[in-house]
Amino acid sequence: MKVLSTLALTIPAALATPIANASDYGCRVLMCMSNPQGPMAVQQCQPPIQRFMQEQAKKPPDPFPSCEEGAPATMQGANRPYDFCPEGTTALGEQVEAIQLAPAVYAQMGGLSPWMQGGSMPEGLKIETGIGEGNASGLGSRNKVCVGKPLGTLTFRSGSGEWVEMKTVNVFEQLTTMAPAASPRVIDVYIQDKLYRSVRY
């Protein structure tokens, strides 16, 4: 089919080769969902994907269509308010506080005693508080925090007058925040048990 040969140019050979000649509905959906340009970027994908989305909108939704020829590729549905952290980063734990600093800046500040590590928080730095993977209830309006290589900790003075206290925060070389997705419903496409792409709907 033309749609399958077209998609074979844009998706991994591990998925395209086994089902290049498949024409059943389930395989069309799997290949269209795997297209990096979007599941309906190819015109021939629009009818099967529209049908598939209508089936998933039912309560309860219909089972996913099968595509035995697509192995080792599979499709799984999930309810996930936040996307996965970018490669090389992990979700900051719940209630853990962190800041981002360049390694050279941290090296200059980290060797000082806690009361001399900068007094108040340096201007321009913002403490982010982790929410883990963001799957707990009540977190829908908060940003998920993803962090890269840990550098250590820094301690700053917080408050004023009689209410001065010491606040210790974790320092990371990379820190990224992620807003919650518009819809928590997501379809993950896996190839050889490795996530290839996710489609929200």
Secondary structure as UniProt FT lines:
FT   HELIX           2..7
FT   TURN            8..10
FT   HELIX           13..16
FT   TURN            17..21
FT   HELIX           25..33
FT   TURN            36..37
FT   TURN            39..40
FT   HELIX           43..45
FT   HELIX           46..56
FT   HELIX           68..70
FT   TURN            71..72
FT   STRAND          73..79
FT   TURN            87..88
FT   STRAND          90..91
FT   TURN            94..95
FT   STRAND          97..100
FT   HELIX           103..110
FT   HELIX           114..116
FT   TURN            123..124
FT   STRAND          128..129
FT   TURN            132..133
FT   TURN            137..138
FT   TURN            140..141
FT   STRAND          144..147
FT   STRAND          150..158
FT   HELIX           161..163
FT   STRAND          165..172
FT   STRAND          175..178
FT   STRAND          185..191
FT   TURN            192..193
FT   STRAND          194..200
//
